[in-house]
């Protein structure tokens, strides 16, 4: 057990994880359906230490406990899905198990990818980690593959690296952005039809997360982003075996790689 593990009433913990009301949890306990370290628990009001290892030690109705608070997910966000809790249409949270949508604290995205952008998306119920990951002082880089609608004019990389580019409607220039032509291997996040399109594919790495930043900065350069895919967030890279719409829970090492 971690020295930082907190203690919480069993019924409150399981209710917060979406397993039902406290009355539902009391019923599960009475029926011997909540098991810790191989032994059924008998008191729904008892306190248990909440640590990352708890999901390996506790089962609910024979199934392993969902990850406790402090959850961090890496998801391959598909196109056409919105990073919102309330907007109409397919939402990113509909890709999670239904019970997870009832968790308290709620799971939220770390930053956002717009509906027409795919790629690496992080989600968490840890508010402190969320704010740390998006805070400018953390300098967490995000890398994108962008297919452009028109040929490059030749000075884009220099202008983006200068830290002088202004976006429409803003009074502060962008921080320096790295840009290079994508290699054939790096185009894996985009479909063959997209790669074969007339426009070039570029890789951009930025430290900020302004609203629609990649699309707006190329618009400021007289171009248009036809397809956009994020493949890195900090030190995390999208795994080749994580299909669109799938997600996985990050362990402590994975979480630390965000800030590497």
ABEGO torsion letter per residue (X at the ends): XBAABBBBBAAAAAAAAGAEBAAAAAAAAAAGABBBGGBBBABAABBBBBBAAAAAABBBGGBBBBBBBGBBBBBBBBBGBBBBAABBEBBAAAABBAAAAABOBBBBBBEBBBAABBEBBBBBABAAAAAAAABAAAGBBBBBBBBBABBBAGAAAAAAAAGABBBBGBABBBBBBBBBBBBAAAAAABBAAAAABABBBBBBBBABBBBGAAAAAAAAAGBBBABBBBABBEABBBBAABBBGBBBBBBAAAAAAAAX
